[in-house]
Amino acid sequence: MAKTLTIQSDNFKTGLQLLTDDSKAPFGSAKSMVNVIISDRGGITTRPGTSLLGVYNSSLLSIRGLYNFRKSKGESDILVKSYDDEVEYLNPDQKVWARLKDGFTSDQEFGFTYSLVNSDNDDFMYFCNRYEEYQRWRGAITQLDGALVGAETSVQVDSLLSVPIYYSATATANTATTVTVSTAAYSTDMWKNFYIYFPSSGKVRLISANTGTDITFATLGVGPGNIAFQIRQLKFPATGTIIYGGTTIAYTAPDVYNKFPVASAHAA
């Protein structure tokens, strides 16, 4: 049986040669390279083998779907897998698998696809197993900022904001619901449904309209002052549910950039 791989580097057009007799291998051949790949530079290299992504999963049910959710706004790709009744994602920062959703019909094959064509103007991964209804996920991930003992009225995390900063400036006039930049030349309502974020206070508000120089948003209660602000988007829906510690909990519209308002948090 073939056991020696010979690389004819001076005449590569002959390809790879497998020899059963080591003594016939030309001088300089790689006698021990029995498992190789063609590298991206067109050469020969040893096969790197496999790596375990995340912690070993001892489930007896095999993976029934695997997908790489590629974001389009400068954020990390997210690897997603399904098995048993679970759909999990690999946290791109922590490199651990976490639950996206469970409770599906057990051990069914999942299909995945991607779309940016939607009224939210955001990336979505769509998935289904032919039994439950189609699901979609925008890849929103954040990290708990400390442990929860339970009964908190907000869940504090690293950030609710997506990465891109679409615009930044310093207000020249302000009220509780508007900021003015006297030198601006916005198109009418170009910032509608974006969020205004004030880094000095952490406040975020949904923008309802804008003129050429004025931006109108949900009330802050008092004027913020002539301070710096940014136009951003939330990476989470304005209201909805989050999953942490494997449990789902509802939240309402945020007041600051790093807290989900909830009725009562559970320990995590």
N, C-alpha and C positions, 0 to 999 in steps of 0.2 A: 504494500500500500504506500502511496506517495507520502513522504515525510519531510523532504527537504525542499525549501523554496529557494530558487536561484534567481537573482536579479541581474539581468544583462544590461548594466548601466551604459556600456559603450554601444549597445545596439538594442535600445529599448523597444524598437518596433516589433521585436519578436515576442514581446509581452512577458508574462511571468511563466516560469518553468518549474514544474514539480518533478523531483527525481526520487526514485526509490533507493538508489545507491548513492550514499554520501560521497563516495570516492570519486564520482564523476562530476561533482559540483565544481565549477570553475573557481580558481583562486579569487578571493575577495567577495564571494557570494555570501549572502546572509543565511547561514545554515539553520539558525534557530528561529527565523521569522516564519512561523507557520500560520500566523493569523494577522494579516495586514490589510491596510486600506490605501487607496490613492488619496493623497492629501490635496488640499485646496490649491497648492502650488504645483500640482502635477507630478509630485514625487511619491515615493513609497514610505510609509511609516507604520509603526505597530498600531494595531487596533487598541484604542484606549480602554476598552472594556465598558462596564456599566457602573453607574453611580446610583445609590439609593437616595431618592428625593423625599425628604422628610423622614419621619419615624416609620419603622417597619409596621405594616398593617397585617395583623394575624387573621383577618377575616377569611373564612373558607370560601367566600363568594368572590369570583374573579371580577376584575375591572371590566365594565360594560360600555365605557365611553371615555375618550380622552381628547382634550381640545386645548389649543393654545389661544387664549383670548388676547388678541393684539390691539392695544389701545392706540388711538391716533393723535393724542394730545400731549405727547411727551412723557407719558406714564409707563411704568413697567408692564411687560406682558404678564398675563396671569394664566398658569396652567390649571386646568379643571379636569376632574375625573369623577366617574360615577361607578358605584358598586352597591350591592345589596339594595337598600332603600334610600341611599345617601347620594348627594352631590357635594363634593368638596373642592376647595381651591387651595393652591399652594401660595401662601403669603410670600410675595416677592421680597420682602425685607427680612422677615423672621425665618423663612425657609421651613415652615411647618405647615402641615395640612390642617385646614379648619373647615367646619361645616358651613356650607352655603344654604342647604335646605335638605330636610329628610322627610320621611313619610310617603315616599313614592312606592308604587308597586314593586315588590322586591325582585332583584336579579333580572331586570329588563334592560335591553340595549338602549342607550341614549344617542340621539343625534344633536349636533350643535352647529350653529352658523352665526354670522355676524352681520350687523346692519348699522349704518349711520343715517339712514333715510327715515326720519321720524320727526314728529312735531316738537320733540324735546331738543333736537339738534345735539344729540349726545350718542356716544358709543353704546351699543347694547349687544349682549350675547343672548341669542335665543336658543332654547333647548326643549326637548320633548322625548318621551319614551313610548309614545303611541297609546298610552293608557290614561295618563293625566293630561290636563290642558297644557298648551304651550306656556312656557315661563320665559321671562326675560330678566336680565341683570346687567347693570351698567358698570360693574366692576368696582363699586365703591367700597373701599377698605380703609379703616383707620385703627388706631391703637388706643386701648383704654389707658388713661393717664392716672394710674394708681388703682388700688383695690376698691371694691364697693362692698360695704357692710350690709347693704339693703335699706330700703325705704327712702333713699335719696330722691329728690325731685328733678335731678338732672344727671346725665351720664357724661362725665368729662373725658374727652379724647384728645388726640394730638391736633386734629383739624377736621373740619367739615368742608373745607374749600378745595376745589380742584387746583391743579398746578398752575395753569396759565394766568397771567395778569394781563387783562386786555387793555387796561388804561389806568394811569395813575396821574394825580395832580394834587394841588393844594387849593382849597376853596378860597374864593375872594369875598364871598358872602354866604350866609346860611340861615336856615330856620330849622324847626323840628322835623320838617318833611322835605327840605330842599337844600342843595348846595349849588353855588354858582361859581363858574370859572369864567371870568370876564373875557379872557382871550380865546376861549374855545370856539369851535365851529362845528358842533355835532350835527349830523343829519337828524331830522325829527324822529323820535322814538327808536333810535338805533340801539339804545341801551335798555329798552323795555324788556322786562323778564330776566335781566341780569341782576346781580346783587352788588350793592355798594358796601364796602368793607372799610372800617376806620381802624387802622392798626393800633393807634394809641389807646383806644378803649376796648377793642375787640368786637364792637358792635357790627352786625350785618343786617341789612334790610333789602327787601325785594324792591326793585325799581319798577315803577308803574308808568313812567313817561319821561321824556326829556325834550327840551327845545334846543336851540343852537348853543345856549350857554348854561341852562338850568337843568338839573337832574332832580326828579321827584320820586320819593320813595315812601314806604310805610313809616309812620311816625316813630321818632326816637323819644318823644315826650318833651325833650328840650333841644335847643339848637346845639350841634356838636362843636361849634366854633370854627374859625377859619383854619382848619387842620388838613393834613394829608389824608387822602382816601385812595382806594383802588376799586376798579370794576372787576369783579370775579364771578365765578359760578360755583354753586354748591356741587359737590360730587355725590351727594345724597339727595333724594327728593325732598321737597320742602316739608312734607309730612309723610309718615309711613311707619315702617317697622324696622328695627335692627335686630340682629342676632348676636348675642355674646354669651359665652359659656354654654352654647348650644340651645339657648332659650330665646324665643322671640318676644319683643316688647315694643309697644307703640310709642311714638314720639310726636310732638307737635312742632310748629315752626320755630326755628332757633332765634335766640336773641343775640348770642355771641358766637364767634366762629368755631368754638371748641366744645360746645355743650349741647347735648340732645335733651330738651325738656321732656320729662316723662311723669306719669302720675305717681309711680313708686318703683324704684329700681330694685332688682334682686341682687343678692350678694354675688360677687365675681372677683 
